[in-house]
Every structure is written in structure tokens, then in C-alpha cells.
Amino acid sequence: MKERANTAKTKTEEPKELVLPYIIERKRMDDLASSIKDGRFREQKFRLKQSGLSKPIYLVEEFGSQYASLPEGTCLQAVTNTQVVDGFTVKITKDQQESAAFLTIMTRCLQSRYRGRSVTSISIDELQSQPSESFNYEVETELVTFGELNRASMKNQQLSVKDMFAKHLLQLHGVSVEKAKAIVEKFGNPASLIAAYEELGDPAKCAQLLASLKYGKTGRQIGPTLSTHISKLYANVILK
């Protein structure tokens, strides 16, 4: 669900359709299981994080475990990781009726929260470059345009080196969206990461290169286990 703000105007009085910082991805439990199996789930979370909208929400609709292609426990663990590790808000509903009720309440809350407020447009690049402490997470008034959001969310868009690097990292076990983002922001591309390993030279030092790297709003560290795992892929290129 993309809730749009009232039409805003720039200094040149050109109208722009702006998007509130909320986006909802609805998944029925059987669809969630399928997307976990084929890798779409991680890719979707990555695109939602890259959208520039700060309040992504997963709406997971129960559908009966007998229809899922994975055990219910596996699906619930993925939902928990999405909330705790990746920082998404997660809402679980019983059926379509409860999902519709949730969306109705969300819409009314947003209408009430933004009614009468002045909003301005900002590009996704400008929004993502702002320090997190500068945001008012309750009521954000610097919003991206619907056109820019649409372009950024396209599945078949030409990906940058950073995007491809992040998608590659996400295929590794234990790498969440926030962890991949931290590594990409630090090194930018695989060549830079490999060069950092090459400069260290020693396998033991390479294994700990990413251990203290912080990720996400909580500032937690990637840790030695995952750091070692990543080094086995990238550092082995130059340490064999």
C-alpha cells in the first residue's frame, strides 16, 4: 500500500505528487513460503529498503500451514528475522477481512496525522544521505515523488555496481539487508573489498576485517563468525 500525500508545490508552483514514508507488502503465508524458497523474499526486502521510504511494513496473512511449501516454524522464524534483524514492522492477520480492516485503520491514521501539514519534495539520494538522527520518525514531511519511487522500485531497472554487490552479499547465509547495506557503504564494490583483504595479506586478519563493522539503527557489529564466512569467499581470491 502506498499512501499518497496531498499534492505539494515547489517554489516554481509545479505540482508534485508526493508519497508518505509508509509502504506495505502483503503476503499470504503460502506465498511467503514460496518466496523464501526461491530467494524472492530477500530480494523484495532489499528493494523495499532501497525505495527511500523509512517505514516498510510486511502484512502477513495466515492461510493454513497445510498449503505452505515450508514448515510453519520456518516461516514464522523468517517473519521474526524480518522484524528483529531487518527492522521492518510486521503485522500478522488471520484472513483477508482482518487485513482489509488493518489497511483501513492505517489509511485513517495517516489521513489524520498528515491533514493540514506542509510537505516538501526530496530526492531519494538526498533522503538516504541524511543522518538518521535528523529524522522525525513520527511525522516526516520531506517526501519523495511518486514518479521517483516508481522508477526506484522497478524490478528490471539497470542496477548499479553497489546494488549488484549488495544482491550478491544477500545470497550468503547470515547476511541480512542491513548487514549488506553496511558492507556496501563501507567498500562500495567487490574490488574494494578484495583490495582491503589483499592489503592485510594474513588469513587471520582477513577473517576479522568485517567483525567490528556496525550495521542498522542499533549499531550492532557484524561479528567474527559472519566476517570469517565472507572472507572465505572474497579473500580466498587473493590468498590461495
C-alpha positions in Angstrom: 0.0 0.0 0.0 1.3 3.4 -1.0 -0.5 6.2 0.8 -0.1 9.5 -1.1 0.1 12.9 0.5 -1.9 15.9 -0.8 -0.4 17.4 -3.9 2.5 19.7 -2.9 4.0 22.6 -4.9 7.7 23.6 -5.3 8.9 27.1 -5.4 8.1 27.2 -9.2 4.5 26.2 -8.3 4.8 23.0 -10.3 2.5 20.4 -8.6 4.2 17.1 -7.5 2.6 14.0 -6.2 4.5 13.0 -3.0 4.5 9.7 -1.2 4.2 9.2 2.5 7.0 7.2 4.1 4.9 4.1 4.5 4.8 1.1 2.2 3.1 -2.2 2.9 4.0 -5.6 1.3 1.1 -8.0 1.8 2.0 -11.7 1.7 -0.2 -14.7 2.3 1.6 -17.4 4.3 1.9 -19.8 1.3 3.3 -17.0 -0.9 5.8 -16.2 1.9 7.0 -19.8 2.0 7.4 -19.9 -1.8 9.3 -16.6 -1.9 11.6 -17.8 0.9 12.4 -21.0 -1.1 13.2 -19.2 -4.4 15.0 -16.2 -2.9 12.4 -13.6 -3.8 11.9 -12.7 -0.2 15.4 -11.3 0.3 15.3 -9.5 -3.0 12.0 -7.9 -2.1 13.3 -6.7 1.3 16.3 -5.3 -0.4 14.2 -3.3 -2.9 11.9 -2.0 -0.1 15.0 -0.8 1.8 16.2 0.9 -1.3 12.9 2.6 -2.0 13.6 5.6 0.2 10.5 5.0 2.4 11.5 4.7 6.0 8.6 2.7 7.3 8.3 -0.5 5.4 5.6 -2.9 6.7 5.1 -6.6 6.0 1.5 -7.7 6.3 1.5 -11.5 6.6 -1.9 -13.2 6.2 -2.4 -16.6 7.6 -3.7 -19.2 5.2 -3.3 -22.6 6.9 0.1 -24.4 7.2 -1.1 -27.3 5.0 -0.9 -25.0 1.9 2.7 -23.8 2.6 5.7 -25.4 1.0 7.8 -24.9 4.1 7.2 -25.8 7.8 5.2 -23.2 9.7 8.1 -22.7 12.1 10.5 -21.8 9.3 8.0 -19.2 8.0 7.5 -17.7 11.5 11.3 -17.6 12.0 11.6 -15.6 8.8 8.9 -13.2 9.9 10.7 -12.7 13.2 14.0 -12.1 11.5 12.4 -9.6 9.2 11.2 -7.6 12.2 14.2 -8.0 14.6 17.1 -8.2 12.2 16.0 -6.2 9.2 14.0 -3.6 11.1 10.6 -4.0 9.3 7.3 -3.6 11.0 5.4 -6.9 10.8 1.6 -7.3 11.2 0.1 -10.8 11.1 -3.6 -11.2 10.3 -6.0 -14.1 10.3 -7.6 -13.6 7.0 -8.5 -11.2 4.2 -11.1 -9.5 6.3 -8.7 -8.7 9.1 -6.1 -7.5 6.5 -8.6 -5.1 5.0 -9.5 -3.8 8.4 -5.9 -3.1 9.2 -5.4 -1.3 5.9 -8.5 0.8 6.6 -7.3 1.8 10.0 -3.8 2.6 8.7 -5.3 4.8 6.0 -7.4 6.8 8.5 -4.4 7.2 10.9 -2.3 8.6 8.1 -5.0 10.9 6.9 -5.4 12.3 10.4 -1.6 12.6 11.0 -0.9 14.5 7.8 -4.0 16.5 7.5 -3.1 20.2 7.3 0.7 19.7 7.3 3.0 21.2 4.8 5.3 18.8 2.9 8.2 19.3 0.6 9.8 17.1 -2.0 13.3 15.5 -1.7 15.2 13.1 -3.9 15.8 9.5 -2.7 19.6 10.2 -2.8 19.2 13.3 -0.6 16.9 11.4 1.7 19.3 8.4 2.1 22.3 10.7 2.7 20.8 12.4 5.7 22.0 11.2 9.1 19.4 9.1 10.9 19.3 11.4 13.9 17.9 14.2 11.7 14.7 12.4 11.0 11.4 12.9 12.8 10.2 9.3 12.6 6.7 10.2 13.8 5.8 12.7 11.1 8.2 13.0 8.2 7.5 16.0 5.9 10.3 15.7 3.4 8.9 13.2 0.9 9.9 11.6 -2.4 7.8 12.0 -5.5 5.6 9.1 -6.7 7.5 9.1 -10.1 10.9 8.7 -8.5 9.6 6.0 -6.1 8.1 4.2 -9.1 11.5 4.3 -11.0 13.4 3.2 -7.9 11.1 0.2 -7.4 11.2 -1.2 -10.9 12.4 -4.8 -10.9 14.0 -4.6 -14.3 15.9 -1.4 -13.9 19.6 -1.2 -14.7 21.4 -2.0 -11.4 24.5 -0.1 -10.2 27.6 -1.9 -9.1 26.6 -1.2 -5.5 23.2 -2.8 -6.0 24.7 -5.9 -7.6 27.3 -6.1 -4.8 24.5 -6.0 -2.2 22.4 -8.6 -4.0 25.4 -10.8 -4.2 26.1 -10.5 -0.4 22.4 -11.2 0.3 22.9 -14.7 -1.2 25.3 -15.6 1.7 23.8 -17.3 4.7 23.5 -14.9 7.7 23.7 -11.7 5.6 20.6 -9.5 6.2 19.6 -6.4 4.3 21.1 -4.1 6.9 24.4 -6.0 7.0 24.7 -6.0 3.3 24.0 -2.3 3.2 26.7 -1.6 5.8 29.3 -3.5 3.8 28.4 -1.8 0.6 28.5 1.6 2.2 32.0 0.8 3.6 33.6 -0.7 0.5 31.3 0.3 -2.5 32.2 -2.7 -4.7 33.8 -6.2 -4.6 37.1 -4.9 -6.0 37.5 -2.5 -3.0 36.7 -5.3 -0.5 39.2 -7.7 -2.2 41.8 -4.9 -2.2 41.3 -4.5 1.5 41.9 -8.2 2.0 44.9 -8.1 -0.2 46.4 -5.3 1.8 46.0 -7.3 5.0 47.5 -10.4 3.4 47.2 -12.6 6.5 44.2 -15.0 6.5 43.6 -14.5 10.2 43.4 -10.7 9.9 41.2 -11.0 6.8 38.8 -13.2 8.7 38.2 -10.3 11.2 38.1 -7.4 8.8 34.3 -7.0 9.0 33.8 -8.2 12.5 33.6 -4.8 14.1 31.6 -3.1 11.2 28.4 -1.7 12.6 25.0 -2.0 10.9 21.4 -0.8 11.3 19.9 1.7 13.7 21.1 -0.3 16.8 24.7 -0.1 15.8 25.3 -3.9 16.3 28.5 -5.4 14.9 28.6 -7.9 12.1 30.7 -10.2 14.3 33.6 -12.7 13.8 31.5 -15.6 12.5 30.0 -13.9 9.5 33.1 -11.9 8.9 35.1 -15.2 8.6 32.4 -16.6 6.3 32.6 -13.6 3.9 36.4 -13.6 3.9 36.4 -17.3 2.7 34.6 -16.1 -0.4 36.3 -12.8 -1.2 39.8 -13.1 0.5 40.4 -16.6 -1.0 40.6 -14.9 -4.4 44.0 -13.5 -3.4 45.1 -15.7 -0.6 45.0 -19.1 -2.3 
